Amino acid sequence: MEWLPSAELSVLTARAAMARRVRQFFLERDILEVEVPQLDLFANTDPNMTTITASCDGRPVYLQTSPEYCMKRLLARDKISIYSLAKAFRDGEISARHNPEFTMLEWYRVGLDWYQLMQEVAELVSDAVSIKKILPAATFTSYGEVFAEYLAVNPHIISDAELLAFTHARIETGHQDLTRVECLDLLFSYFIEPHLGTDGVDFVYDYPACMAALAVVEIDDNGHAVARRFEAFIFGRELANGYQELTDAEEQAERFAADEALRLAKKLPLYQGDPRLIAALKHGLPICSGVALGFDRMLMAALDVDNIEQVLAFPYRPQ
């Protein structure tokens, strides 16, 4: 029976140094560290995520895929900028870049928009990774621009039928019933993502409205409805996902319902959207932006390692 830790002592030392650097970054900006439950009564409704179910007090409970819902309840009451550096859990995600239990850095900035937060993410990553290396300046490109560059397609105006045909012509998917979001995700992961973050941090922003998740949707300068969200990529890895946060309770309830309908259509486990988040939004979420960042992946980039097991003391290893 293997009992030895996976990560070397030098890596664990670097991990601790990076965590201290992150906490110092937020301390200097007067952003409060908070702790929220990792085990809760409601699951994430996102059809692209699988929540780990447990049992407590005779009822099903869920290991949280992120601290988002509880952090937003704190935001609604206290209306101050906050962050969390803690474990999160996602079922079925086991690979060189995924572990079912991982460390997520998530923060919300009251009074900053998504673009200002994107700049702050670039600052934090540069500062955190500097424990081992100096990064070049980050780059910032819109989602439409990267699709035009690598696929010669405008993702905001191509029809669903054209997009489906375009996807099937380039990727062997094995089935026909792909949604618009699934097509865009496949094309992005196959033809665009491998080119991003090869030297440092690359940001992609203003995603199609259908990919809004919990972000605000607005009309951009080209007249397209876009989700005010961004993703960051570093050394070939997706690193962070940020939003101009949705504050409309009715719109949030509609998005929960849409998630549940899609889960039903795909025969996935059905989860109720957290009604406490809806209540918090009705009370009033301050105008804010938020981001979730993979701490383990940021450490991997700093240390130039390719497998997440190299930065975890005890990764999940099913026997």
N, C-alpha and C positions, 0 to 999 in steps of 0.2 A: 504493500500500500504506500503510494507516494504521499509524503507528508511535508516536504520542503516547500517554502514559499516560492512563488514564481518570479517575482521581481527581485533583483539584486539589491543589496543594502545601499549601494551608491544611487540607485534609482529611487528607492524610498526616501533617501536623504534629499534628492532633487525634488521629489514630490512635496515634501514638507516645506522646502524653500519656496516652491512656486505657490503653495497655499498661503504662506506668510506674505509673499509679494502681492497676491490678490487681495488679501484682507487689508494690507497697508494702502493699496490703491483706493479702496472704498472708504477707509478711515479718513484719508486726506480729503475726500469729497463729502464727508459727513453723511454717508449712506449707511443706514442701520442694517446690521446682520440680524436675520430672523430665523427661527426654527418653526417649521410647520409639520403636520403629520405625514408620515410616509405610508401609513395604513389608514384608509378612510372608507366611508360608506358608499362613495360614488366613483365610477370608473371614467376614464377618458372615452368620449364617444367617437373620436377620430377613427374612421374605418381603416386607416393605414397603420393603426397601432393595436397590439394585443396586450391587454392588461392581465397581470398575474392575479388570480383569485385565491383568497385564503378564507379561513373561517374564524370568527371570533364571537363569543357570546351567543353561539348558536345561529349566527346569521352570516351570509356571505359578505366579505369585505375585500378591498382591493389595494394592492401595493401601487402607489402612485407613479404614473409615468413622468410626472413633473410636479413641482410645487405650485404651479400656476394658480389653480382655483383658490387655494387657501391664501396665497399671497395677495390675490386681488381682493379678497374679503378684508384683509388688513389694510390695503390701499383705500378701500371705500370708507373705512372708519377713520383712519389716521391721516391719510393724504400726505404721506411723506415718502421719499425714495427709500427703497429697501432692496436687500439682496439675500440670497441663500446659497450656501455651498454645502451640498448634501447628496445623499444617495437617491437615485431614481431607479425604476424597474420597468422593463419591457420584455414580454415573453417572446420566445421564438427568434431572438436576435443574438445569434452566436456566430461570430466570424472573426477574422483578423482585426476588424474594426469595431466589433460589437460584443458586449458582455451583458447578460440579462440584468445584472446589478452594476451600475456605473455611477460616476460622480458628475452631477450637473451643477453648473454655476448659472444661476438665473437672477436677473435684476430688473427693477422697474424704476424709471426716472420720471418723476413728476415734473412737468414743465418743459421737458425735452421732446422734440418730435423725433420721428423715426430716422431722419437724416442725421440729426445731431447725435442720436444714440449710436448710429453706425460709425461715426467718427470716434466716439468713446470706446466702442468695441475694438477698433483698430489700435487705439492707445493702450488699452488694457492688454491685448494680446502681445503687442510689442514689448511692453514692460514685463509681462510674466515670462515670456520666452527668453528674455535677456539674461535669465539665470544661466543660460548655456550658449546663446547665439544672438546676433543682432540681425533683425529682419530689415529688408528693404521697405520703402514706403508702400502702403497698401494701394490697390487699384479699385475703382468703383465703376461698374458698368450696369446698364439696365438689362432686364430680362429680354426685352425686345431686341436689343443690340447684340447680345450673344447668340440669339437664335438666328438673326440675320447673318452674323459672321460665319457661323459653323454649319447652318442648315439652309440659309437663304429663304427663310420662312418668317412671316410676321405672325407670331403666336396669338396676337390680340384680335386678328380679323379673319384668320383662316377658319372655314366652316368646320363643323364637327365631322361631316362626311369626308371632306378633303383631308382633315388631320388624321382620321382613322386610316384612310387609304395610304397616306404618306408614311404613317408608322409601320403598317404591315409590309410596305414595299422595302423597308430598311431593317426591320427587326422580326425575327421569327418568334412570335408571341405564343403560338399554340392554341389560341382561341380568338374569337372575333368580337366579343362583347366588352370592349375597352371603353371606359369613360374618357371624356376630354382630359381630365386631370391625369388619368393613367397614361394616356398617350404622351402628354407633355412630360411627365416624369420619366418615362422610358427614353424618350428622345434626349432629354437633358442628361440622364445618367450615362447613356451610351456615347453620345457625340459631343457633349459640352463639358461635363464635369471633369473628365480626364485631363482637360487642358487648363483647369483652374487651380490656382494656388501652387503652381510648380516651383516658384521661387520664394514666395512669401504669402501674404493674405490677399485674396481677391474677393471683392464683394459684388453680389448681383442683387439688384433691387427692382421694385415695381413689377411684381409678378402679375400674371393675368388674374382678373377678378374671380374666376372660378377656383383659384387657389388661395383664397383670402384667409381660410382658417379662422383665426380670431383677430384679424387685422381690419382696419378701416379701408373701405373702397372709395376711391376718388377718381375724378377725370384728370388725366395728365395733359401735358402741353400739346400732345398730338390728338387729343380728343378720345383717347382710349380709357375705358374703365380699368383701373389697375388697383391691386391690393398694395397698400403702403406697408410692405414688408421687405426684408432683405435676408440673404443667407451669406455666410462667410465660408471660404474654403482656404485650407492651408495645406501645402505639400500634398495635394491630391486627395484631401479628405474634407468632407463637409464638417464644419466646426461649430457654426452658430446659426440661429434662426431668430430673427427679430421682427417686431411689429409696432406700428402705430396702433395702440390697443383700442379695440372696440369698446365703446361705453354705452351703447344702446341696448337696453334690456330686451326689448321686443325682437330686435335683430338677432341677439344672442340666442333667444329661445327658438327662433326660426332656424338658425344654423344647427342647434341641437337636434331639432326635428328632422332636418335634412340628413344629418349624420345617421340618425336612427333608421330613416327610410332606406338609405343606402346599405346599411348593415343588414336590414331585413332582406333586401333584394339580393345581397351577396351571401345570404345564409350565415352571417357572422353572429357571434353572441350579441345580444341586445343589451345596451346599457342606457339607463335614464340619465339625461343631462342633469347636472347638479343644480337643484332648485335654489340652493343657498347662494350660488354665484349669480343667478338671476335676481334674487332679492338684494344682493350687494350692489348690482348695477342699477337697480331701481332706486336704491338709497343714494347712489351717485358716486361713480368712479371718477377720480380726477383725470383731466387730460394728461396722458402719459404714454410712454413707449416702454417696451419690454423686450428682453432677449434671453434665450436659453443657449448656453455654451457648453460643449463637451469638455470637461476639465481633463479627462484621461487623454483625449485626442490632442489637446494643447500640449500636454506633457510629452506625448509621442513625437510631436513635431519638434519640440525643443531638444529631444534626445536623439532624433533621427532613427527611431525604431519603427518597425512595420506591423507589429502585432501587439494588440492591447494587453495580452497576457504579460508582456514584458514590463508593463507599468503598474500591474496589479499584484498585490501580495498574494491574494488567493482568488484567482478567477474561477468562474463556474466551469467545472469539468465533469460532465456526467459520466458515470462509470457503467 
